[in-house]
Each structure stands twice: as C-alpha cells, then as structure tokens.
Amino acid sequence: MATANHSPRFVARKKLHPNDSIGLTLVGGNAVGIFVRDVVPGTLLDGGNGVQCGDQILQVLLFLFCKKLLIVC
C-alpha cells in the first residue's frame, strides 16, 4: 500500500494462458480507493513479490500484445 511510510511497488506478471485468473478479490472504490481483499493461492499474483492483502491498487496496465500485466500498489 502506498502511504506516507511506503513507496509504490510495481508488480509485473506475464499470463501464460489467456483464460488464467489473476486471482484477486478487490473491495472499495470511489472516494476510498481500491484495495486487495484476497489473493487466491497458486494464481498469477500470488507469491512473495506479488500483490498482498491490504494493498491499495493505484494503477493497472494491461499490455495485450505480450499478455503482460503491471500493477502499481
């Protein structure tokens, strides 16, 4: 989560199959921001350098030509 104590992190992943789930449950929206509620184990964004529960999603970029996903949290 990007707060006064934390700088934004960049999480980049490449989807191997177009129908693979990124494995996130999100909450919030509008004025409060979008936050990660849950990360499904074994999915694309799971792991030590992945997105974590409680992270605020600041930006999502999807590069269709190379099936890459970049999340700033």
Backbone as CSV, one residue per row, in Angstrom:
resi,resn,N_x,N_y,N_z,CA_x,CA_y,CA_z,C_x,C_y,C_z
1,MET,0.845,-1.165,0.000,0.000,0.000,0.000,0.890,1.227,0.000
2,ALA,0.589,2.192,-0.822,1.375,3.414,-0.867,0.837,4.391,0.169
3,THR,1.593,4.603,1.224,1.222,5.554,2.268,2.421,6.448,2.503
4,ALA,2.342,7.253,3.551,3.471,8.127,3.865,4.724,7.322,4.190
5,ASN,4.569,6.087,4.651,5.702,5.249,5.035,6.156,4.291,3.934
6,HIS,5.396,4.180,2.860,5.707,3.202,1.828,5.671,3.840,0.446
7,SER,6.622,3.475,-0.381,6.625,3.906,-1.777,5.831,2.912,-2.596
8,PRO,5.284,3.341,-3.722,4.556,2.399,-4.579,5.451,1.252,-5.038
9,ARG,4.880,0.066,-5.146,5.560,-1.115,-5.683,4.988,-1.412,-7.058
10,PHE,5.815,-1.961,-7.924,5.381,-2.379,-9.242,5.408,-3.900,-9.285
11,VAL,4.280,-4.494,-9.637,4.175,-5.950,-9.729,3.857,-6.275,-11.181
12,ALA,4.770,-6.955,-11.857,4.583,-7.310,-13.268,4.522,-8.826,-13.398
13,ARG,3.576,-9.284,-14.158,3.432,-10.721,-14.407,3.068,-10.936,-15.867
14,LYS,3.441,-12.090,-16.392,3.057,-12.478,-17.747,2.080,-13.636,-17.663
15,LYS,0.925,-13.460,-18.280,-0.072,-14.533,-18.316,0.353,-15.562,-19.354
16,LEU,0.397,-16.814,-18.952,0.778,-17.875,-19.879,-0.384,-18.319,-20.749
17,HIS,-1.583,-18.254,-20.186,-2.786,-18.656,-20.910,-3.824,-17.539,-20.785
18,PRO,-4.499,-17.182,-21.859,-5.418,-16.047,-21.835,-6.534,-16.173,-20.797
19,ASN,-6.944,-17.381,-20.468,-8.057,-17.568,-19.536,-7.606,-17.738,-18.090
20,ASP,-6.305,-17.633,-17.802,-5.820,-17.749,-16.430,-6.349,-16.594,-15.578
21,SER,-6.768,-16.914,-14.370,-7.225,-15.904,-13.425,-6.024,-15.204,-12.799
22,ILE,-6.144,-13.900,-12.559,-5.075,-13.212,-11.838,-5.215,-13.449,-10.345
23,GLY,-6.392,-13.879,-9.882,-6.571,-14.341,-8.518,-6.744,-13.276,-7.462
24,LEU,-7.396,-12.174,-7.791,-7.595,-11.110,-6.809,-9.072,-10.912,-6.515
25,THR,-9.376,-10.615,-5.250,-10.681,-10.114,-4.858,-10.449,-8.683,-4.387
26,LEU,-11.177,-7.741,-4.978,-10.983,-6.326,-4.672,-12.184,-5.772,-3.916
27,VAL,-11.942,-4.750,-3.096,-13.010,-4.057,-2.379,-12.771,-2.562,-2.478
28,GLY,-13.815,-1.798,-2.189,-13.696,-0.343,-2.178,-14.143,0.253,-3.482
29,GLY,-13.566,1.392,-3.788,-13.909,2.129,-4.989,-14.291,3.555,-4.634
30,ASN,-14.592,4.330,-5.646,-14.975,5.741,-5.477,-13.961,6.497,-4.623
31,ALA,-14.398,7.151,-3.572,-13.534,8.037,-2.782,-12.548,7.308,-1.883
32,VAL,-12.819,6.040,-1.537,-11.952,5.340,-0.583,-10.768,4.649,-1.234
33,GLY,-10.810,4.427,-2.519,-9.748,3.708,-3.215,-10.105,2.246,-3.403
34,ILE,-9.288,1.546,-4.156,-9.493,0.120,-4.425,-8.400,-0.654,-3.704
35,PHE,-8.806,-1.656,-2.935,-7.884,-2.422,-2.110,-8.023,-3.908,-2.397
36,VAL,-6.924,-4.649,-2.169,-6.931,-6.095,-2.343,-7.511,-6.729,-1.076
37,ARG,-8.593,-7.463,-1.254,-9.214,-8.166,-0.120,-8.610,-9.546,0.048
38,ASP,-8.333,-10.208,-1.074,-7.836,-11.582,-1.015,-7.013,-11.880,-2.258
39,VAL,-5.992,-12.712,-2.087,-5.188,-13.225,-3.202,-5.326,-14.743,-3.176
40,VAL,-5.823,-15.316,-4.253,-6.041,-16.757,-4.325,-4.698,-17.468,-4.455
41,PRO,-4.405,-18.409,-3.547,-3.138,-19.146,-3.608,-2.959,-19.866,-4.948
42,GLY,-1.752,-19.802,-5.476,-1.422,-20.512,-6.709,-1.801,-19.787,-7.987
43,THR,-2.351,-18.579,-7.871,-2.714,-17.835,-9.072,-1.592,-16.878,-9.474
44,LEU,-1.809,-16.160,-10.533,-0.780,-15.330,-11.156,-0.130,-14.326,-10.203
45,LEU,-0.908,-13.697,-9.343,-0.368,-12.641,-8.490,-0.006,-13.112,-7.089
46,ASP,-0.091,-14.399,-6.830,0.292,-14.962,-5.543,1.812,-15.070,-5.467
47,GLY,2.354,-14.971,-4.278,3.795,-15.159,-4.103,4.426,-14.016,-3.351
48,GLY,5.679,-14.195,-2.972,6.398,-13.240,-2.149,6.498,-11.843,-2.732
49,ASN,6.651,-11.732,-4.036,6.777,-10.415,-4.672,5.483,-9.978,-5.337
50,GLY,4.413,-10.682,-5.031,3.140,-10.362,-5.664,2.346,-9.339,-4.879
51,VAL,1.103,-9.206,-5.247,0.175,-8.322,-4.569,-0.224,-8.978,-3.253
52,GLN,-0.411,-8.172,-2.219,-0.739,-8.702,-0.894,-2.066,-8.146,-0.412
53,CYS,-2.721,-8.879,0.474,-3.966,-8.409,1.073,-3.709,-7.062,1.741
54,GLY,-4.622,-6.127,1.525,-4.483,-4.790,2.094,-3.815,-3.788,1.175
55,ASP,-3.169,-4.252,0.097,-2.543,-3.325,-0.854,-3.609,-2.453,-1.512
56,GLN,-3.281,-1.189,-1.706,-4.142,-0.308,-2.472,-3.673,-0.348,-3.920
57,ILE,-4.607,-0.573,-4.840,-4.291,-0.601,-6.264,-4.306,0.839,-6.769
58,LEU,-3.167,1.308,-7.234,-3.051,2.680,-7.722,-3.220,2.760,-9.231
59,GLN,-2.762,1.739,-9.938,-2.832,1.756,-11.394,-2.684,0.334,-11.916
60,VAL,-3.391,0.022,-12.998,-3.270,-1.277,-13.660,-3.048,-1.019,-15.141
61,LEU,-2.007,-1.614,-15.684,-1.730,-1.527,-17.111,-1.742,-2.938,-17.673
62,LEU,-2.448,-3.132,-18.772,-2.518,-4.438,-19.418,-1.979,-4.282,-20.830
63,PHE,-0.931,-5.032,-21.115,-0.323,-4.997,-22.437,-0.790,-6.237,-23.197
64,LEU,-1.794,-6.071,-24.037,-2.405,-7.213,-24.717,-1.458,-7.910,-25.679
65,PHE,-0.591,-7.170,-26.326,0.264,-7.768,-27.351,1.261,-8.765,-26.766
66,CYS,1.626,-8.629,-25.497,2.577,-9.575,-24.906,1.997,-10.242,-23.668
67,LYS,0.694,-10.051,-23.415,-0.012,-10.687,-22.302,0.630,-10.381,-20.967
68,LYS,1.107,-9.160,-20.780,1.730,-8.773,-19.509,0.787,-7.878,-18.727
69,LEU,0.875,-7.994,-17.428,0.057,-7.219,-16.516,0.978,-6.496,-15.558
70,LEU,0.798,-5.186,-15.399,1.598,-4.398,-14.458,0.644,-3.731,-13.468
71,ILE,0.849,-3.978,-12.203,0.015,-3.391,-11.157,0.893,-2.532,-10.271
72,VAL,0.451,-1.312,-10.018,1.142,-0.420,-9.095,0.325,-0.373,-7.820
73,CYS,0.961,-0.761,-6.701,0.231,-0.780,-5.434,1.112,-0.231,-4.340
